[in-house]
Amino acid sequence: MSKRAAGGRKGSVAEILLELHLRELGLPFEREKRFSELRKWRLDFYLPEQAIGIEVDGGVWSGGRHTRGKGFEADCIKANHAIMAGIRLLRFSATQVKRGIAKAFISSQLGQKGREG
């Protein structure tokens, strides 16, 4: 299920929530950051000051794309290319975003405001 995120962009409920969390933490970010012109891959979020990409994986418990063979292998290739391009990559399930686990982890690791997360 997609909804329009801030700025008119589409995103899942979890992506919209993570966008709000990153704003609350005071972290500058880009949405749908393209990191490969060859494959036209995009990261859900990119934190330019830290060179960190964040991916939100939905359908983890319902047999969605990220947990089925072909989708999982494609995600591995994409992640490896991002890492080799110098991007540290964080991956969270939609449930982890909704429960605040992603926000708490990001806050604790980056030492930003909102540490009570």
C-alpha positions in Angstrom: 0.0 0.0 0.0 1.5 3.3 -1.1 0.6 6.8 0.0 2.1 10.2 -0.9 5.0 11.2 1.3 6.0 14.7 2.1 6.9 16.6 -1.1 4.4 14.5 -3.1 6.6 11.4 -3.3 5.0 8.0 -3.0 6.0 5.6 -0.3 4.8 2.8 1.9 3.4 3.6 5.3 6.8 2.5 6.8 8.8 4.8 4.5 6.6 7.8 5.3 7.1 7.0 9.0 10.8 6.7 8.7 10.9 10.0 6.8 9.2 11.6 9.8 11.6 9.9 12.2 14.7 11.1 10.3 13.3 14.6 10.4 12.7 14.3 14.2 16.3 13.2 14.6 17.5 16.2 12.6 19.2 14.1 10.0 19.5 15.5 6.5 18.5 12.9 3.9 17.5 12.3 0.3 14.6 10.0 -0.8 15.0 7.6 -3.7 18.7 8.4 -4.1 20.1 6.9 -7.3 23.5 5.4 -6.7 24.1 3.5 -10.0 23.5 5.0 -13.4 24.2 1.6 -15.0 21.4 -0.3 -13.1 19.4 2.8 -12.1 19.3 1.4 -8.6 17.9 3.7 -5.9 18.1 3.7 -2.1 14.9 4.4 -0.1 16.9 6.9 2.0 20.4 8.3 1.8 22.1 10.3 4.6 24.8 12.3 2.7 26.7 13.5 5.7 27.4 9.9 6.8 27.3 8.2 3.4 24.6 5.8 4.7 21.9 4.2 2.7 18.7 2.9 4.3 16.4 0.3 2.8 12.9 -0.5 4.2 11.9 -4.0 3.3 8.2 -4.7 3.3 6.4 -8.1 3.1 9.0 -9.8 5.3 6.3 -11.9 7.1 3.9 -12.3 4.2 6.4 -13.8 1.7 6.9 -10.5 -0.1 9.5 -9.8 -2.8 12.3 -9.2 -0.3 12.0 -12.8 1.1 11.4 -14.8 -2.0 14.4 -16.3 -3.8 14.7 -14.0 -6.9 13.9 -10.8 -5.0 16.3 -11.7 -2.1 19.1 -12.4 -4.6 18.5 -9.1 -6.4 18.6 -7.3 -3.1 21.9 -8.9 -2.3 23.4 -7.7 -5.6 22.1 -4.2 -5.1 23.4 -4.1 -1.5 26.8 -5.3 -2.5 27.1 -2.6 -5.3 26.1 0.1 -2.8 28.7 -1.1 -0.3 31.4 -1.2 -2.9 30.4 2.4 -4.0 31.3 3.5 -0.4 27.8 3.6 1.0 27.2 2.0 4.4 23.8 0.2 4.1 21.2 -0.2 6.8 18.2 -2.5 6.2 15.0 -2.5 8.3 11.8 -4.4 8.0 8.6 -2.3 7.8 7.7 -3.7 11.2 11.0 -2.5 12.7 10.2 1.0 11.4 6.6 0.9 12.7 7.7 -0.2 16.2 10.4 2.5 16.4 13.3 0.0 16.4 14.8 1.6 13.3 14.6 5.1 14.8 16.1 4.0 18.1 19.0 2.2 16.3 19.7 5.2 14.0 19.6 7.6 16.9 21.9 5.5 19.1 24.4 5.0 16.3 24.5 8.5 15.0 24.3 10.3 18.3 21.7 12.8 17.1 18.9 14.4 19.1 15.9 12.2 19.8 18.0 9.6 21.5 15.0 8.6 23.7 13.6 7.2 20.4 
